Amino acid sequence: MISFLRGHFIEKTPTHVWLDVNGVGYEVHISLNTYSKIQQKDEGLLYTILLIREDAHLLYGFGDLSERDLFQQLISVSGVGASTARVMLSYLKPEELIQAIVQGNVRVLESIKGIGKKTAERLILELKDKLAKIALNSNNFPLINNSLQQDALNALTALGIPKQAASAAVEKTLKANPEMGVEDLVKTALRSL
């Protein structure tokens, strides 16, 4: 297992890099997220996963451990291969992807090229609890859009709604309509109280 590589970036594209490690050149497949982190660098470190298939040995690289760990979780789901997982990490930032899975947001997952409704539902079913635990134990992944939920919660408590009831109403409303703005979220939560 190759856990990481440190060296000079010889060639960088949004899909792969050539990394010179003490005279040995490695082709490493990357996501757009990782590319944005290394785009301006001449050298650096990539955390890696080596996948061995019948016809190829493929090395995938990540700008940080949290992205690598998420990639491993994604490819553990039946029907999600390394290429699909890389595309998912290119469409969304890791924290956005975790948020979509933990909140059960099928629409966001379906917006990713190659992810249909069944695959999105399978991702949520298989990873929701695992990713929620990881996110709770890590400061790298905020689970929810704190500003949206917090703004709605602040508005409701300012109106005299008890915090516990307001929080439950906001969560219930967000589950049903995850793409609401603050104003609509507050109005809908008020109606549900």
C-alpha positions as CSV (number, residue, x, y, z in Angstrom):
1,M,0.0,0.0,0.0
2,I,1.3,3.5,-0.9
3,S,-0.1,5.8,1.8
4,F,1.3,9.1,0.4
5,L,3.8,10.6,-2.1
6,R,5.9,13.7,-1.7
7,G,7.7,15.2,-4.6
8,H,7.7,17.6,-7.6
9,F,4.7,18.1,-9.8
10,I,5.9,17.5,-13.3
11,E,2.5,17.8,-15.1
12,K,-0.8,18.9,-13.6
13,T,-4.2,18.6,-15.1
14,P,-7.7,18.7,-13.5
15,T,-7.8,14.9,-13.7
16,H,-4.2,13.7,-13.0
17,V,-0.7,14.7,-12.0
18,W,2.7,13.3,-12.7
19,L,4.7,13.3,-9.5
20,D,8.5,12.9,-9.5
21,V,9.5,11.2,-6.2
22,N,13.3,10.9,-6.1
23,G,13.5,10.2,-9.8
24,V,10.5,7.9,-10.0
25,G,7.5,9.3,-11.9
26,Y,4.0,8.4,-10.6
27,E,0.8,9.1,-12.5
28,V,-1.8,10.0,-9.9
29,H,-5.5,10.5,-10.6
30,I,-7.0,13.4,-8.8
31,S,-10.3,15.2,-8.3
32,L,-10.9,18.9,-9.1
33,N,-11.0,19.6,-5.4
34,T,-7.4,18.3,-5.1
35,Y,-6.3,20.1,-8.3
36,S,-7.5,23.4,-6.8
37,K,-5.3,22.8,-3.8
38,I,-2.1,22.0,-5.8
39,Q,-2.6,24.1,-8.9
40,Q,-0.2,26.8,-7.8
41,K,2.4,24.5,-6.2
42,D,5.6,23.1,-7.8
43,E,5.9,20.4,-5.2
44,G,3.8,18.8,-2.5
45,L,2.3,15.8,-0.7
46,L,-0.6,13.7,-1.9
47,Y,-2.3,11.1,0.2
48,T,-2.9,8.1,-2.0
49,I,-4.9,4.9,-2.6
50,L,-3.7,2.2,-4.9
51,L,-6.4,0.3,-6.6
52,I,-5.4,-2.9,-8.4
53,R,-7.6,-4.2,-11.1
54,E,-7.1,-7.1,-13.5
55,D,-6.0,-4.7,-16.3
56,A,-4.3,-1.9,-14.4
57,H,-2.8,-0.5,-11.2
58,L,-4.4,2.9,-10.5
59,L,-3.1,5.4,-8.0
60,Y,-5.5,8.1,-6.7
61,G,-4.2,11.1,-4.9
62,F,-5.9,13.6,-2.5
63,G,-4.9,16.9,-1.0
64,D,-5.9,15.9,2.5
65,L,-6.7,12.8,4.5
66,S,-10.4,13.6,4.9
67,E,-10.9,13.6,1.2
68,R,-9.1,10.3,0.9
69,D,-11.2,8.8,3.7
70,L,-14.4,10.0,2.0
71,F,-13.2,8.4,-1.3
72,Q,-12.7,5.1,0.5
73,Q,-16.2,5.3,1.9
74,L,-17.7,6.1,-1.5
75,I,-16.1,3.2,-3.3
76,S,-17.3,0.8,-0.6
77,V,-20.8,1.3,-1.9
78,S,-22.0,-1.2,-4.5
79,G,-22.2,0.3,-7.9
80,V,-19.8,3.2,-7.1
81,G,-16.4,2.7,-8.7
82,A,-13.3,4.8,-8.3
83,S,-14.1,6.9,-11.4
84,T,-17.6,7.7,-10.1
85,A,-16.2,8.6,-6.7
86,R,-13.7,10.9,-8.2
87,V,-16.4,12.6,-10.3
88,M,-18.4,13.1,-7.1
89,L,-15.5,14.7,-5.4
90,S,-15.0,16.9,-8.4
91,Y,-18.6,18.1,-8.5
92,L,-18.9,18.8,-4.8
93,K,-16.5,19.7,-2.0
94,P,-16.1,16.8,0.5
95,E,-18.1,18.7,3.2
96,E,-20.9,19.4,0.7
97,L,-21.0,15.7,-0.4
98,I,-21.1,14.5,3.2
99,Q,-23.9,17.1,4.0
100,A,-26.0,15.8,1.1
101,I,-25.6,12.2,2.1
102,V,-26.2,12.8,5.9
103,Q,-29.2,15.0,5.1
104,G,-30.6,12.4,2.6
105,N,-30.6,15.0,-0.2
106,V,-31.2,12.8,-3.3
107,R,-31.6,15.8,-5.6
108,V,-28.1,17.1,-4.9
109,L,-26.6,13.7,-5.4
110,E,-28.6,13.2,-8.7
111,S,-27.2,16.4,-10.0
112,I,-23.7,14.7,-10.2
113,K,-23.0,13.2,-13.6
114,G,-23.4,9.4,-13.5
115,I,-25.4,9.3,-10.3
116,G,-29.0,8.2,-10.8
117,K,-31.8,8.1,-8.2
118,K,-31.1,4.4,-7.2
119,T,-27.4,5.1,-6.7
120,A,-28.1,8.3,-4.8
121,E,-30.5,6.4,-2.5
122,R,-28.0,3.6,-2.0
123,L,-25.3,6.1,-1.1
124,I,-27.6,7.6,1.5
125,L,-28.7,4.2,2.9
126,E,-25.2,2.8,3.2
127,L,-23.2,5.9,4.2
128,K,-25.5,8.2,6.2
129,D,-24.8,6.8,9.6
130,K,-21.1,6.2,8.9
131,L,-20.5,9.7,7.6
132,A,-22.6,11.3,10.4
133,K,-20.3,9.6,13.0
134,I,-17.1,10.7,11.1
135,A,-18.4,14.3,10.8
136,L,-19.3,14.4,14.5
137,N,-15.8,13.3,15.4
138,S,-14.1,15.7,13.0
139,N,-13.9,19.4,12.7
140,N,-13.2,19.1,9.0
141,F,-16.8,18.4,8.0
142,P,-19.6,20.7,9.2
143,L,-22.8,18.5,9.0
144,I,-25.2,21.2,8.2
145,N,-25.4,24.6,6.7
146,N,-25.0,26.2,10.1
147,S,-25.6,29.8,9.0
148,L,-29.0,28.9,7.3
149,Q,-30.2,26.8,10.2
150,Q,-28.8,29.1,12.9
151,D,-30.4,32.2,11.2
152,A,-33.7,30.5,11.1
153,L,-33.4,29.3,14.7
154,N,-32.4,32.8,15.8
155,A,-35.4,34.3,14.1
156,L,-37.8,31.9,15.7
157,T,-36.4,32.3,19.2
158,A,-36.6,36.1,18.7
159,L,-40.3,35.6,18.0
160,G,-40.7,33.9,21.4
161,I,-40.6,30.3,20.3
162,P,-38.8,28.0,22.8
163,K,-35.4,27.0,21.5
164,Q,-36.1,23.2,21.6
165,A,-39.4,23.5,19.7
166,A,-37.8,25.9,17.2
167,S,-34.9,23.6,16.6
168,A,-37.2,20.6,16.0
169,A,-39.4,22.7,13.5
170,V,-36.3,23.9,11.6
171,E,-34.8,20.4,11.3
172,K,-38.2,18.9,10.2
173,T,-38.7,21.7,7.6
174,L,-35.1,21.4,6.3
175,K,-35.5,17.6,5.9
176,A,-38.6,18.1,3.7
177,N,-37.2,21.1,1.8
178,P,-33.4,21.2,2.0
179,E,-33.0,24.0,-0.6
180,M,-35.1,26.6,1.2
181,G,-33.9,30.1,1.9
182,V,-34.0,31.5,5.4
183,E,-37.2,33.5,5.0
184,D,-39.2,30.5,3.6
185,L,-37.6,28.2,6.2
186,V,-38.8,30.5,9.0
187,K,-42.3,30.8,7.6
188,T,-42.7,27.1,7.0
189,A,-41.3,26.2,10.4
190,L,-43.7,28.7,12.0
191,R,-46.6,26.9,10.3
192,S,-45.5,23.5,11.6
193,L,-45.5,24.7,15.2
